[in-house]
Structures are given as structure tokens and as C-alpha cells.
Amino acid sequence: MDLLLRDGLLVDGTGAPARPADVAVTGSRITAVAPPGSLTPSDGTRVVSLDGLVLSPGFIDIHTHYDAQILWDGDLTPSSWHGVTSVVMGNCGFGVAPTRPAHRDTIVRTLENVEGMSMEALNSGIDWCFETFPEYMKAITARSKRLNVGAFCGHTPLRLYVTGGSERAASPEEIAEMERLLREALDAGAIGFSTSRQPAHQGAYGRPVPSRFADDAEIDAMAGVLGSAGKGVMAISIGPGLFVKEFSELSVRHQIPITWTALVTRTDKPGAAMRTVARGADLPGEVYPQIACRPIVMQVALTDPAPLGAIDEWKEVLALPRSQRMALYKDDSWRDRARPATLAAWEARWLKVSVQETSASADAAGVPLDELAKTRGTTPFDLMLDIALADDAAGAVTRFRVVLENDADDEIGSLLADKRTILGLSDAGAHASQLCDACYSTDLLGHWVRERSALTLEDAVWRLTGHAASAFRIADRGLVKEGYFADLVAFDPSAVGATSLERVYDQPGGADRLIARSTGVTHMWVNGAVSRLDGEDVPDARAGQMLEAR
């Protein structure tokens, strides 16, 4: 017995009622879970009194984009501040492997446009010491990590690697090669396969990301690889011809679990999310609609207008280098073409768009753009461009606060209470200068459990731990159970939560990002090694391992 945790209230990740218990750890594994006072430490045992804190499994974040960040940030912040001990990256079909040297710029530009990542950070921070997916897995396995890491094999880099970026259906020979490479990735430890048909996913040079050109036969073939391997989960971003019916058919045909993004609430479509849950639940198969517990709110600069990427005229913007985009906004002919489509596409959103940061238009800050446009006799579209151009002329950047989705608060509560959904969508590692939802775990425990009582503490912990591990087939994690890895978090339920967002400039190349810190997260252990103690990170804690899928 190396470690004995006493005097805690155990919430074990199964959903069972909380109970007082002591937990023993030897090496990286839990070796005993017993009634208080029944375990006897040896001379070398470190005994930690939790003084009534809740002890739970470490949280598992199933939807991150740390594929590049892990190459320069072994701490995987800010997730590691919020009770998260395991992350799954490579979602939405994106990633950095496999990548041929000739395609590196395309991958970087794809991540810039679709996932809001800084090109400066990517170019400065990525060590291209790999080409194939197994080589990438070897590289990140060798890197010291604060957290456990699982990686999807993403469809976009895989397809780019095989087809060279051809915007067409793949040939039978190309599909066969993708099947071979996906199986190679699974054998190298990939946790599954991810893809996207999301119309808003406009990649390098404003073009659709490669996965959007895959036909049904190609998607089915990739699912078939998971089925024949007998392991791995398939993650899908929805798009034309790929929704609940198709998810059910893929899951049943290949006997694989499928999770899809994103099931979000909208105030202008009340009840739609819950109706989708019911519709999917009536179909066979193991399918998990992925939900978020926070409104999806971005701070958008028009140098990176990814949220507008589904609109044809804004694809022209994304096709340009960032340095040339502001000049296009001055072009009256482009404005005349873009205005009708933009006003219509965001008709229900303008009242939820406001200026967050500005130096040239201080009187506009905090006022909904539709309201401000009326008082100024213009449109929200033109006003947004004019404010951004005024700041640009002054050498500043305008940031607009845009409420994108998931803003129907009561329906979020209903989704959280419905066990047919799975919690994720943090997007940690992506959109770093635009949002920070890596804190969703502590926000769930603070806002939805303590403040709203929308779900019990036990159900919330199950969502963050046991449910994620079960759905993603993550071996020996997600529960406080004898024989399981000792990924543990001790927190104060009366104080756990997330702080307000702050902007920092700590990325490679001096790139900025938004972060949120945690409150009430007192201690953490990863594979039995302490990573957080008394509310502070332990320096150089690097006990993270690669996640294994059953």
C-alpha cells in the first residue's frame, strides 16, 4: 500500500449513492475500497486525510482537440486544472496524422480555419517528427504527460494522405488503402475513428474539409474496420445524409458504438433537442448523442470568422490569408453579395451578438448588434464589419461575443437528466482565442449540481467518469474500484466551479488563448501519482499514459 486516502465521501462513478470509504493505492492501481478505518497502512504508506471532501474517479473528457497542443504542452492545460485525468483528442475528423511533409501546410491551415487554432502557434509548436499515425502515437507516447491521452484517427488527415486532397469520391483502391491505414492506426493504439460532414467545416483555403467528400460507401468501410477489429468507437459530426437513421444502421451493421456531435439546444427551436433524443432512442444500435452543459459562446474576431464558414461568401474570406481578410470587408461588391445571405443565416442570432472587446467603438460594447444597428440606420452585418475595420485601422482587434448554440438553459437541464445522451463537447485545445469550455466538468458540478439541482452529484460524476469510460470502451478507468487505475480527484462540493475567463499569451509564437481556472479542486492523482495537492498543481507531475480501448 503506497497511498491511503481516508475520511472522504466516495462517489465511485457508477451512479451509486455516495458513501464514506477509504481507498488504498499500490503503484498505479486501486488495491482496496473499504469502510472507514478498516485499512491499515504500512510504514511506507502515505496517508492523506480528505477531511470530508468528495473522492471520485478522475474525469474523462471525450471531446478535445489537443492533437497539436500535446506536442508543446505536456500539462494539457486548462483541462488538467479541472479534475480531468484523461482526454480523447482527434475529434470531428481532424488531427495531425497521418500527414505527408507536402501536406503539413494544408493541415495547419485546416486547423486554423475549422478549429480556430493559431497558425503561429501551430507552426512554432508542432515538431513534425512523424508522418504515419503509428509514428505519431509513438511520439506522443514517449512524451511526458500530466494526463492520460487517447487519440482518434481522423478522417481528414487520413483521406488527404491517401487521395492527395482530391475533391471527389474515393476509388475502391483508395478506400482499401484507407481501410489498411485505419487498421494500422487501431493496432497502434487509436481509440477509434472520427469523421465529419458538417457544412460549416471549411478547411484550408476555404475549401470543404476532405472528409466531406466521402460517400456512404467510404464511411461504411471505415466503420467496417472498427467492427472487424472488435474495438474502437466511431465519432461523427453530422451533415447531409448522415444523421440518426444512418448512425443506427452503421452501429447495428458493424456492432460498434457511435457518438455524434452536436446535440445542442436553441431558444428559437424549443424542444427540438429532446425530440431528437427520442427519435434516436427509438432506433436500434448503440448510439450516443453528445451534449454540452454550457452555452456555446465564442469571442470571434473577423480575422478568423470560422462560425460564418457555412455561408458561401464567407468561404471566400477563409480562402484568403488572414492578413488579407480585412481588406475584403471594404469591398462594396463583396458586401452586396454577402449581406443577404449573412443576414438570413444569422437571423435568429443577431440579438445574441455583441461587441466584447474594442478600442475604437467603446459605446458599442455590450449592446446587441441588431439593436445597435437599428439606432444607427444600418444592418447588423454592415455594423459588424465597420466596427472591425475601425479597430483594425487603429491597430486593434474587435472581438464579438457570439452565442452560437446551446442557449436554451432549461432544455440543457433536461438533456443532462436524460441518460440516453453523453456529456462532452469541451473542444479543449481548439478555438483557444475564442472560447474555453475545458472547464465544463467543474461548471457541471458547480452550476448544474450545486446551484440548479438539475441532477444529483452521483449522476454528474457518472457522466464525467463511468459513463464516458463505458461508452468509449476505455479499459480499467472511470470507476473507483479495486484493480482499476488510480485516477482520482478530491473536491469540495460546496466550492467546486470555474472562474471567469481570462486571456493569456502563453502559446508558441506568443499566441493568445482564453483560460478558466478551477475552484474547489483540491487533490488529484493520475495512475497513482499525485498531480495536484491542496489546490495547486504539483510541478513536473507526468504520470499520464496512453488510453487503451477494449
VMD Tcl script that draws the C-alpha trace (Angstrom):
set ca {
  {0.00 0.00 0.00}
  {1.67 3.20 -1.23}
  {-1.21 5.58 -0.62}
  {-4.20 5.54 1.71}
  {-6.98 8.08 1.29}
  {-9.11 8.45 4.41}
  {-12.10 10.46 5.61}
  {-13.57 11.08 2.17}
  {-17.09 10.78 0.79}
  {-16.76 8.31 -2.07}
  {-18.73 8.85 -5.29}
  {-17.44 5.88 -7.25}
  {-18.54 6.65 -10.82}
  {-21.25 4.01 -11.06}
  {-24.09 6.33 -10.09}
  {-24.45 4.54 -6.73}
  {-25.14 6.67 -3.64}
  {-22.20 8.44 -2.06}
  {-20.73 6.66 0.95}
  {-17.87 7.12 3.40}
  {-14.95 4.93 2.35}
  {-11.18 4.60 2.46}
  {-9.23 3.88 -0.73}
  {-5.82 2.21 -0.97}
  {-3.46 2.55 -3.91}
  {-0.42 0.45 -4.74}
  {1.64 1.54 -7.70}
  {-0.74 2.79 -10.39}
  {-3.78 0.75 -9.30}
  {-6.51 0.89 -6.69}
  {-5.99 -2.09 -4.41}
  {-8.74 -1.66 -1.84}
  {-12.02 0.21 -1.33}
  {-13.20 -0.39 2.21}
  {-15.30 1.01 5.06}
  {-13.68 3.86 7.01}
  {-10.95 2.78 9.37}
  {-10.74 -0.82 8.14}
  {-7.48 -0.45 6.18}
  {-4.16 -0.49 8.00}
  {-1.26 1.41 6.44}
  {2.26 0.04 6.45}
  {5.34 2.02 7.46}
  {5.88 3.32 3.91}
  {2.25 4.24 3.21}
  {1.44 7.88 2.62}
  {-1.82 8.63 4.42}
  {-3.94 11.57 3.22}
  {-6.95 12.74 5.17}
  {-9.57 14.14 2.80}
  {-11.47 15.84 5.64}
  {-14.89 15.15 4.12}
  {-14.03 16.03 0.51}
  {-15.76 14.10 -2.24}
  {-13.47 11.48 -3.75}
  {-14.34 10.38 -7.27}
  {-12.72 8.89 -10.35}
  {-10.74 11.35 -12.42}
  {-12.90 12.99 -15.07}
  {-12.72 11.84 -18.70}
  {-13.10 14.49 -21.41}
  {-14.18 12.63 -24.56}
  {-14.15 15.60 -26.97}
  {-10.89 17.51 -27.21}
  {-8.55 18.76 -29.93}
  {-5.20 18.54 -28.13}
  {-3.58 16.76 -31.12}
  {-1.17 19.63 -31.73}
  {-1.00 21.15 -28.23}
  {0.24 17.90 -26.72}
  {3.42 18.39 -28.77}
  {4.30 21.52 -26.77}
  {2.22 21.33 -23.57}
  {2.60 18.14 -21.58}
  {0.29 19.56 -18.90}
  {-2.64 19.79 -21.34}
  {-3.96 22.90 -19.67}
  {-6.53 24.04 -18.80}
  {-8.16 20.57 -18.67}
  {-5.72 19.37 -16.03}
  {-6.90 22.13 -13.67}
  {-10.50 20.91 -13.67}
  {-10.34 17.37 -12.33}
  {-9.76 15.87 -15.77}
  {-7.32 12.96 -15.74}
  {-8.00 11.56 -19.24}
  {-8.68 13.23 -22.58}
  {-9.69 11.93 -26.00}
  {-8.47 14.00 -28.95}
  {-8.75 13.80 -32.74}
  {-12.48 14.56 -32.78}
  {-14.54 15.81 -35.75}
  {-12.27 14.00 -38.19}
  {-9.30 16.29 -37.51}
  {-5.77 15.70 -36.33}
  {-2.17 15.98 -37.41}
  {-1.51 12.39 -38.52}
  {-1.05 10.79 -40.90}
  {0.48 13.76 -42.73}
  {2.94 13.77 -45.59}
  {5.53 16.57 -45.49}
  {3.90 18.13 -48.56}
  {0.56 18.39 -46.73}
  {1.75 19.97 -43.47}
  {0.70 23.48 -44.50}
  {-2.74 22.19 -45.55}
  {-3.23 20.52 -42.17}
  {-2.15 23.67 -40.32}
  {-4.48 25.84 -42.40}
  {-7.33 23.38 -41.85}
  {-6.89 23.54 -38.08}
  {-6.68 27.33 -38.30}
  {-9.94 27.72 -40.22}
  {-12.03 24.95 -38.69}
  {-10.77 24.72 -35.13}
  {-9.69 28.33 -34.63}
  {-6.11 27.38 -33.83}
  {-3.36 29.94 -34.19}
  {-1.21 29.33 -37.25}
  {1.71 30.93 -35.40}
  {1.29 28.51 -32.51}
  {0.95 25.52 -34.82}
  {3.96 26.42 -36.94}
  {6.08 27.20 -33.89}
  {4.89 24.35 -31.70}
  {4.45 21.27 -33.89}
  {7.50 19.04 -34.03}
  {6.93 17.13 -37.26}
  {8.86 14.10 -36.08}
  {6.22 11.79 -37.57}
  {4.40 11.08 -40.81}
  {2.25 8.00 -40.22}
  {-0.30 7.58 -37.45}
  {1.76 4.89 -35.68}
  {4.74 7.27 -35.73}
  {2.56 10.00 -34.19}
  {1.36 7.61 -31.49}
  {4.94 6.63 -30.75}
  {5.89 10.32 -30.46}
  {3.12 11.25 -28.02}
  {3.56 8.02 -26.05}
  {7.21 8.96 -25.49}
  {6.33 12.49 -24.35}
  {5.81 13.00 -20.63}
  {2.17 13.87 -19.92}
  {0.24 15.06 -16.90}
  {-2.92 13.33 -18.20}
  {-3.90 10.08 -19.89}
  {-4.45 10.51 -23.62}
  {-6.50 8.70 -26.24}
  {-6.49 9.62 -29.92}
  {-8.94 9.09 -32.75}
  {-7.63 8.53 -36.24}
  {-9.17 11.49 -38.05}
  {-10.77 11.11 -41.48}
  {-9.50 14.43 -42.86}
  {-5.74 13.73 -42.50}
  {-6.29 10.08 -43.44}
  {-8.14 11.00 -46.64}
  {-5.67 13.75 -47.50}
  {-2.83 11.26 -47.05}
  {-4.41 8.75 -49.44}
  {-6.13 10.90 -52.09}
  {-3.81 13.91 -52.02}
  {-6.76 16.20 -51.37}
  {-8.85 15.26 -54.40}
  {-12.38 16.67 -54.00}
  {-14.26 13.60 -55.18}
  {-15.44 10.19 -54.08}
  {-12.57 7.85 -53.34}
  {-11.83 4.97 -55.68}
  {-12.14 1.36 -54.44}
  {-8.36 1.18 -54.30}
  {-8.16 4.36 -52.22}
  {-10.85 3.11 -49.85}
  {-8.92 -0.14 -49.44}
  {-5.78 1.84 -48.59}
  {-7.69 3.93 -46.03}
  {-9.01 0.70 -44.50}
  {-5.46 -0.64 -44.24}
  {-4.15 2.55 -42.64}
  {-7.07 2.75 -40.20}
  {-6.45 -0.82 -39.08}
  {-2.78 0.09 -38.70}
  {-3.84 3.05 -36.54}
  {-6.04 0.85 -34.34}
  {-3.20 -1.63 -33.92}
  {-1.01 1.32 -32.87}
  {-3.50 2.30 -30.16}
  {-6.06 4.60 -31.80}
  {-9.21 4.75 -29.72}
  {-11.38 4.82 -32.83}
  {-12.19 6.78 -35.96}
  {-13.72 10.23 -36.35}
  {-15.25 11.96 -39.36}
  {-17.35 14.97 -40.35}
  {-19.90 16.02 -42.92}
  {-20.60 19.28 -41.10}
  {-21.28 22.01 -43.71}
  {-19.59 24.62 -41.50}
  {-16.32 22.70 -41.61}
  {-14.46 24.77 -44.20}
  {-10.78 23.92 -44.13}
  {-7.63 25.10 -45.84}
  {-8.14 27.91 -48.34}
  {-11.86 27.99 -47.57}
  {-12.49 24.58 -49.14}
  {-14.61 21.82 -47.55}
  {-12.53 19.56 -45.34}
  {-11.56 16.29 -47.08}
  {-13.93 14.10 -45.04}
  {-16.91 15.96 -46.50}
  {-16.19 14.40 -49.91}
  {-16.51 10.84 -48.56}
  {-19.55 8.96 -49.85}
  {-21.64 6.47 -47.90}
  {-19.56 3.52 -49.10}
  {-16.39 5.08 -47.71}
  {-18.00 5.85 -44.34}
  {-19.34 2.31 -44.18}
  {-15.93 0.87 -44.99}
  {-14.30 2.80 -42.15}
  {-16.98 1.59 -39.73}
  {-16.33 -1.91 -41.01}
  {-12.69 -1.68 -39.98}
  {-13.74 -0.94 -36.39}
  {-16.21 -3.80 -36.49}
  {-13.71 -6.32 -37.81}
  {-11.11 -5.18 -35.29}
  {-13.63 -5.63 -32.49}
  {-12.63 -2.38 -30.81}
  {-12.91 1.36 -31.12}
  {-15.66 3.95 -31.20}
  {-16.77 5.99 -34.22}
  {-17.30 9.73 -33.69}
  {-19.27 11.63 -36.32}
  {-20.05 15.30 -36.88}
  {-23.44 15.40 -38.53}
  {-24.09 16.52 -42.08}
  {-26.25 15.81 -45.12}
  {-27.19 12.14 -45.31}
  {-25.53 11.32 -42.02}
  {-27.87 11.54 -39.05}
  {-29.71 9.36 -36.54}
  {-31.02 6.80 -39.03}
  {-27.61 6.28 -40.61}
  {-25.93 6.17 -37.18}
  {-28.27 3.39 -36.13}
  {-27.65 1.42 -39.32}
  {-23.86 1.72 -39.01}
  {-23.90 0.70 -35.36}
  {-26.10 -2.34 -35.96}
  {-24.36 -3.48 -39.15}
  {-20.87 -3.34 -37.68}
  {-21.67 -3.80 -33.97}
  {-19.81 -0.65 -32.94}
  {-20.58 2.25 -30.59}
  {-21.16 5.59 -32.28}
  {-21.18 9.07 -30.77}
  {-22.26 12.10 -32.75}
  {-21.98 15.85 -32.46}
  {-23.54 18.02 -31.72}
  {-26.90 17.82 -29.98}
  {-27.48 21.37 -28.82}
  {-30.42 23.43 -27.63}
  {-31.67 26.61 -29.28}
  {-34.08 29.15 -27.89}
  {-35.65 29.58 -31.35}
  {-36.32 25.82 -31.61}
  {-37.68 24.83 -28.20}
  {-37.87 21.11 -27.55}
  {-36.07 20.14 -30.76}
  {-33.10 18.60 -28.96}
  {-35.25 16.41 -26.76}
  {-37.29 15.30 -29.78}
  {-34.05 14.25 -31.48}
  {-33.08 12.20 -28.42}
  {-36.41 10.42 -28.53}
  {-36.16 9.85 -32.28}
  {-32.73 8.29 -31.96}
  {-33.72 6.18 -28.96}
  {-36.48 4.53 -31.00}
  {-33.86 3.09 -33.34}
  {-31.62 0.09 -32.64}
  {-27.89 0.25 -32.08}
  {-25.51 1.79 -29.55}
  {-25.56 5.48 -30.41}
  {-24.69 8.35 -28.08}
  {-25.75 11.91 -28.94}
  {-23.11 14.20 -27.46}
  {-24.27 17.21 -25.44}
  {-22.68 20.21 -23.72}
  {-23.55 21.65 -20.32}
  {-22.54 25.23 -21.20}
  {-23.87 27.65 -23.80}
  {-21.51 27.66 -26.78}
  {-20.28 31.24 -26.73}
  {-17.36 32.43 -28.85}
  {-15.32 35.60 -28.88}
  {-14.97 35.99 -32.63}
  {-12.54 38.27 -34.47}
  {-13.25 38.80 -38.15}
  {-9.69 37.80 -38.96}
  {-10.89 34.28 -38.01}
  {-14.60 34.14 -38.95}
  {-14.97 30.35 -38.73}
  {-18.55 30.48 -37.33}
  {-19.63 32.06 -40.62}
  {-17.88 29.45 -42.72}
  {-21.04 27.69 -43.89}
  {-22.04 30.80 -45.89}
  {-20.64 30.77 -49.43}
  {-19.41 34.37 -49.42}
  {-17.52 33.80 -46.16}
  {-15.77 30.83 -47.71}
  {-14.07 33.43 -49.90}
  {-12.80 35.08 -46.71}
  {-11.46 31.83 -45.31}
  {-9.69 31.16 -48.62}
  {-7.55 34.26 -48.09}
  {-4.52 34.56 -45.83}
  {-5.53 36.14 -42.54}
  {-3.59 39.32 -43.37}
  {-5.78 39.97 -46.43}
  {-9.20 39.34 -44.93}
  {-9.88 42.80 -43.54}
  {-9.32 44.34 -46.98}
  {-12.14 42.25 -48.43}
  {-14.57 43.73 -45.90}
  {-14.05 47.13 -47.52}
  {-15.11 45.80 -50.92}
  {-18.66 47.03 -51.62}
  {-19.27 44.36 -54.26}
  {-18.40 41.60 -51.78}
  {-20.59 43.22 -49.15}
  {-23.52 43.40 -51.54}
  {-23.17 39.69 -52.26}
  {-22.54 38.63 -48.66}
  {-25.14 40.83 -46.96}
  {-28.40 38.96 -47.84}
  {-27.01 35.51 -47.10}
  {-25.36 36.57 -43.82}
  {-28.41 38.44 -42.54}
  {-30.63 35.47 -43.33}
  {-28.30 32.79 -41.92}
  {-27.90 34.64 -38.64}
  {-31.44 35.98 -38.42}
  {-32.04 34.34 -35.05}
  {-28.54 35.09 -33.83}
  {-28.06 38.87 -34.23}
  {-29.78 39.63 -30.94}
  {-27.16 37.35 -29.32}
  {-24.14 39.05 -30.93}
  {-22.46 41.97 -29.20}
  {-19.08 43.67 -29.08}
  {-16.88 42.10 -26.40}
  {-13.59 43.96 -26.94}
  {-12.99 47.20 -28.87}
  {-10.88 50.32 -28.64}
  {-12.41 52.42 -31.42}
  {-16.10 51.83 -30.63}
  {-16.38 51.81 -26.85}
  {-20.02 52.96 -26.96}
  {-20.92 49.77 -28.87}
  {-19.65 47.33 -26.24}
  {-22.25 45.03 -24.75}
  {-25.15 46.16 -26.96}
  {-26.80 43.51 -29.18}
  {-25.87 44.24 -32.79}
  {-29.45 44.12 -34.06}
  {-30.47 46.77 -31.53}
  {-27.41 48.91 -32.22}
  {-27.87 48.63 -35.98}
  {-31.44 49.93 -35.76}
  {-30.35 53.01 -33.85}
  {-27.62 53.68 -36.42}
  {-29.75 53.05 -39.50}
  {-27.73 50.13 -40.83}
  {-27.70 46.33 -40.75}
  {-26.02 44.12 -38.14}
  {-23.85 42.72 -40.95}
  {-22.53 46.11 -42.02}
  {-22.16 47.33 -38.46}
  {-20.09 44.29 -37.54}
  {-17.74 44.92 -40.46}
  {-17.49 48.66 -39.84}
  {-16.61 48.24 -36.16}
  {-13.97 45.64 -37.01}
  {-12.48 47.88 -39.69}
  {-12.37 50.88 -37.33}
  {-10.42 48.86 -34.78}
  {-8.14 47.45 -37.47}
  {-7.31 50.96 -38.66}
  {-6.32 51.81 -35.08}
  {-4.11 48.73 -34.82}
  {-6.57 46.87 -32.58}
  {-8.77 43.80 -32.90}
  {-12.52 43.74 -32.33}
  {-13.86 40.64 -30.61}
  {-17.56 39.94 -30.90}
  {-19.35 37.86 -28.32}
  {-21.44 35.38 -30.29}
  {-23.88 32.97 -28.66}
  {-23.81 30.17 -31.21}
  {-25.81 27.30 -29.77}
  {-26.97 25.57 -26.60}
  {-28.60 28.65 -25.12}
  {-31.92 27.12 -24.04}
  {-30.99 26.69 -20.39}
  {-33.95 24.63 -19.19}
  {-33.59 22.19 -22.07}
  {-29.90 21.74 -21.24}
  {-31.07 20.59 -17.83}
  {-33.44 18.11 -19.46}
  {-30.66 16.75 -21.67}
  {-28.37 16.34 -18.67}
  {-31.06 14.41 -16.83}
  {-31.62 12.09 -19.80}
  {-29.20 9.17 -19.63}
  {-29.52 8.46 -23.34}
  {-27.13 11.35 -24.01}
  {-23.41 11.58 -23.31}
  {-21.60 14.64 -21.99}
  {-18.73 16.13 -23.97}
  {-18.15 18.94 -26.47}
  {-15.48 20.77 -24.47}
  {-13.44 21.35 -27.66}
  {-10.42 21.77 -25.37}
  {-7.37 22.71 -27.40}
  {-9.45 24.26 -30.19}
  {-10.81 27.79 -30.63}
  {-8.32 28.76 -27.96}
  {-8.60 32.51 -28.52}
  {-12.39 32.30 -28.92}
  {-13.73 30.17 -26.08}
  {-12.76 27.99 -23.15}
  {-15.13 25.15 -22.32}
  {-12.39 22.88 -20.97}
  {-13.85 23.83 -17.58}
  {-17.17 22.09 -18.26}
  {-16.56 19.44 -15.58}
  {-16.27 21.90 -12.70}
  {-19.03 24.05 -14.20}
  {-21.31 21.00 -14.22}
  {-20.62 20.28 -10.56}
  {-20.96 23.91 -9.53}
  {-23.80 25.24 -11.68}
  {-25.96 22.23 -12.51}
  {-25.49 20.19 -9.33}
  {-24.99 22.70 -6.51}
  {-26.84 25.74 -7.83}
  {-29.57 24.30 -10.05}
  {-30.06 20.79 -8.58}
  {-30.73 19.63 -12.14}
  {-29.00 16.32 -11.43}
  {-27.54 14.61 -8.41}
  {-23.88 14.65 -7.52}
  {-23.73 10.92 -8.17}
  {-25.26 11.25 -11.65}
  {-22.96 14.15 -12.52}
  {-19.87 12.16 -11.53}
  {-21.15 9.16 -13.50}
  {-21.49 11.40 -16.56}
  {-17.91 12.60 -16.14}
  {-16.40 9.18 -15.43}
  {-18.12 5.80 -15.60}
  {-20.42 6.65 -18.48}
  {-17.61 8.04 -20.65}
  {-15.34 5.06 -19.93}
  {-18.10 2.57 -20.72}
  {-19.25 4.21 -23.97}
  {-15.69 4.68 -25.24}
  {-14.57 1.22 -24.09}
  {-11.74 2.72 -22.04}
  {-10.20 -0.13 -20.09}
  {-9.90 -0.04 -16.28}
  {-10.76 3.63 -15.80}
  {-13.79 5.68 -14.83}
  {-14.59 3.91 -11.56}
  {-13.14 3.82 -8.06}
  {-12.85 0.05 -8.00}
  {-10.24 -2.50 -7.00}
  {-7.95 -3.25 -9.92}
  {-8.71 -0.02 -11.75}
  {-6.12 2.64 -12.44}
  {-5.83 5.15 -9.61}
  {-7.09 8.21 -11.47}
  {-8.72 10.16 -8.65}
  {-9.94 13.64 -7.82}
  {-10.90 15.04 -4.41}
  {-13.06 18.15 -4.49}
  {-15.16 20.34 -2.24}
  {-18.78 20.17 -3.49}
  {-19.59 23.47 -1.79}
  {-16.85 25.33 -3.69}
  {-16.18 23.44 -6.94}
  {-16.59 25.58 -10.04}
  {-14.84 27.57 -12.75}
  {-13.54 31.13 -12.66}
  {-14.28 33.82 -15.22}
  {-12.38 33.69 -18.50}
  {-9.05 35.44 -18.84}
  {-6.87 35.99 -21.89}
  {-3.23 34.92 -21.68}
  {-0.37 34.91 -24.20}
  {1.41 31.67 -23.39}
  {1.21 29.70 -26.64}
  {4.10 29.14 -29.05}
  {4.84 32.21 -31.12}
  {3.21 34.39 -28.43}
  {-0.31 33.36 -29.49}
  {-3.14 34.15 -27.10}
  {-5.84 31.96 -25.64}
  {-8.69 32.09 -23.17}
  {-8.43 30.09 -19.97}
  {-10.60 29.44 -16.93}
  {-9.21 28.25 -13.63}
  {-10.92 25.94 -11.18}
  {-12.14 26.39 -7.65}
  {-12.66 23.62 -5.13}
  {-10.49 21.02 -6.89}
  {-8.21 20.13 -4.01}
  {-6.25 16.97 -4.88}
  {-5.71 14.85 -7.99}
  {-3.88 11.62 -8.73}
  {-3.10 10.18 -12.16}
  {-2.13 6.49 -12.23}
  {-1.46 6.70 -8.51}
  {0.90 9.68 -8.72}
  {-0.14 12.97 -7.17}
  {-0.65 15.71 -9.75}
  {-2.47 18.30 -7.62}
  {-2.17 18.88 -3.89}
  {-4.01 21.38 -1.71}
  {-5.38 23.21 -4.74}
  {-2.04 23.63 -6.51}
  {-0.53 21.67 -9.39}
  {2.45 19.55 -8.44}
  {5.33 20.72 -10.69}
  {6.50 18.27 -13.32}
  {3.86 15.66 -12.50}
  {3.99 13.44 -15.57}
  {2.32 10.09 -14.87}
  {-0.08 10.15 -17.82}
  {-0.37 7.08 -20.02}
  {-1.97 6.28 -23.37}
  {-5.56 5.12 -23.03}
  {-6.40 1.61 -24.15}
  {-9.71 0.70 -25.74}
  {-11.28 -2.66 -25.05}
}
mol new
graphics top color blue
foreach p $ca { graphics top sphere $p radius 0.5 }
foreach p [lrange $ca 0 end-1] q [lrange $ca 1 end] { graphics top cylinder $p $q radius 0.2 }
display resetview
